[in-house]
Amino acid sequence: MKQERRSFERFDLELPVDIKWKDHSGKMRENSSISENISGGGIYIILNNLIEKDAEIELCFDLPIISEEAKKTRVVAKGKVVRRVENRPGFGHGIKFISYKFVRIEN
């Protein structure tokens, strides 16, 4: 039996995610996706484009509001592609967070 090596609990959350990265030629690319799951250490997303392994990316997504008193919070992060999986349709990307910050969104 394979043992889980995760340091963070993973949550199945489908959230819209905006992504920016440089392709192999150095051209800046942008795309939007939906997350499949997220943890304190990273996020798993499906894209139509295949991003190179070890590529550094920028991403942002809004956390779900859990109460009416809570303010909307956006996560702005830098990450690294550590895993790629060919799905049908699209390509799965496991992204490890390098850094992230929480930004409060005023309504």
N, C-alpha and C positions, 0 to 999 in steps of 0.2 A: 504494500500500500504506500502510495506517495504521500509524503508529509508536506503540509502547507508551510511555506516559509514567510508568510506575510507578517509584517510588523504592524499593520493597520487593519482595522475592520473594514470590510468592503460592503458598500450599499448599492443595491440595484436601483439606480435613479436614471430616468430618461430626461435629460436636460438639454436644451439647445446650447451648443458650444460654437464660438467663433474662433477660428484658427488661422495663424499666419506662420509661414516658414519660408526658408530659401531652398529652392530646388538645387539639383546637382550643378546647374550652370550659374548659380548665384542669383537667379531671378526670384523676387519676392512673390509668393503665392498666398492666396487667401481662400478660405472655404468655410462652410458652416456644416455642422453635423449634430447628431444627437448622441449623448453619452449612453452607454449601456450600464456602466457602474463606476463608482468613485470611492476613493478612500483618502485618508490624510496623506498618503504617499503617491497617489497618482490617479489616472482616469483611463477608461477604455472607451474608445470611440470607433465608429464605422465611417469610412470616407470612400468616395468614388475614386480618389487619387491614392496612389501608393507613395507614402513618404519614406525616404531612406532611413534605415536603421541608424541610430545614433544621431539623427538630425535633431537640432534644437528648434523648438517651436514656441510661439507665444499663443496663449489661449485665454479666453474669458467666458464666464458663464454666470448666471444668476442663481443663487441658492433659493430653494422654495421657501415661501413665507409660512411659518408654522403657527403663527397667531396674528390676530388683528393688530396687536400692539407692536409687533416686530417690524422693523424697517427692512426694506428690500436691500439685500447684500449681494454685491457682485464680487466674484473671485477673478483676479487678474494674475495669471501665472506664467512662468517659464518652465518648460519641460523638455524631456529628451525621449525620443522614440526608443523603447527598449524591446518591443515585441511587435511583430506583424503577422497577421493571419489572413489568408485569402478566404473571404466569405462570399456567399452568393446572395445578393449582389454586394459588391464593394470589398473593402479591405479593412480588417480590424487592426487597430493600433493601440498597443499598451504604452502609455506615456507616464514616465516617472517625473514627479514634480521636482524641479531644481529649486524653485522659490515661488512663493505666492503671497499675495496680500488681499485683505478684505477691504472693499470700498463700499461705504454706505451710500445708497441711492435715495435721494430725497424725492418724494412724489409731488 
